[in-house]
Amino acid sequence: MVLGCAGWKDRFNLEDTLFAGAVISRLKKDFTIHCDSSLMAESMYSKHKSNLAGFAPRLTHYHRLVERFGLIEDIKFCLTADLANVLPLYKEGKLTAK
């Protein structure tokens, strides 16, 4: 499996890395990880997962979203795991809800 992080303006960002770490944390029992960046992402997520909302203000993209759009509550929502009661699946070029 390959998980590609989008970054921002062709640069690395911590938000994507934390998300990758969260995915890796949940799936690592089913895969062998042979990548230092994956190990680093999972380690960073594990360190901050109990307080992602407290860690977020240290991230540059957080400041852009808050200063330009005032999206603090949206960010807190996005940092909360397992809120949705549907699972989107991509199959044959379409997203479907399961």
C-alpha positions in Angstrom: 0.0 0.0 0.0 1.2 3.5 -0.8 -0.2 6.5 1.1 0.7 9.8 -0.6 0.6 13.0 1.3 -0.4 16.1 -0.7 1.7 18.7 1.2 1.2 22.3 0.4 2.8 24.2 -2.5 5.0 21.2 -3.2 6.4 21.2 0.3 6.2 18.8 3.2 3.7 19.6 6.0 3.0 18.1 9.3 -0.8 17.9 8.9 -0.5 15.3 6.2 2.2 13.5 8.1 0.0 13.3 11.2 -2.8 11.9 9.1 -0.5 9.3 7.5 0.7 8.4 11.0 -2.9 7.9 12.1 -3.6 5.6 9.1 -0.4 3.7 9.7 -1.2 3.3 13.4 -4.5 1.6 12.6 -3.2 -0.6 9.7 0.4 -1.5 10.8 -0.6 -4.9 12.2 -1.6 -5.9 8.6 1.5 -4.5 6.9 5.3 -4.6 7.1 6.7 -1.0 7.2 10.0 -0.6 5.4 10.1 3.2 5.2 11.7 5.6 7.6 9.2 8.4 6.8 6.3 6.0 7.6 7.9 5.1 10.9 8.4 8.8 11.7 4.8 9.7 10.8 3.4 6.9 13.0 5.7 7.9 15.9 4.7 11.6 15.6 1.0 10.7 15.5 1.4 8.3 18.5 3.1 11.1 20.5 0.4 13.6 19.9 -2.8 11.6 19.3 -4.2 12.2 22.8 -4.1 16.0 22.2 -4.1 16.8 18.4 -6.2 19.9 19.0 -3.5 21.1 21.4 -0.7 20.3 18.9 -2.4 21.9 15.9 -1.7 25.6 16.8 2.0 24.8 16.3 1.4 23.9 12.6 1.7 26.6 9.9 -1.3 25.5 7.9 -3.5 25.7 11.0 -2.6 29.4 11.2 -3.4 30.0 7.6 -6.8 28.5 8.0 -7.6 30.3 11.2 -6.3 33.7 10.2 -8.0 33.7 6.7 -11.2 31.9 7.5 -11.6 31.5 11.3 -11.9 27.7 11.0 -11.0 26.7 14.5 -14.2 24.6 15.1 -13.8 23.0 11.7 -10.2 22.0 12.5 -11.2 20.5 15.8 -13.9 18.5 14.0 -11.3 17.3 11.5 -9.0 16.2 14.3 -11.6 14.0 15.9 -11.4 10.4 14.9 -14.4 8.1 14.2 -17.2 10.7 13.9 -18.7 9.6 10.7 -21.0 6.6 10.6 -20.3 5.9 6.9 -17.3 4.5 5.1 -16.6 5.9 1.6 -15.4 3.3 -0.8 -13.8 4.0 -4.2 -14.7 1.4 -6.8 -14.8 1.6 -10.6 -14.1 5.3 -10.6 -16.9 6.2 -8.1 -17.2 7.0 -4.4 -20.0 5.2 -2.6 -21.1 5.2 1.0 -21.1 1.9 2.9 
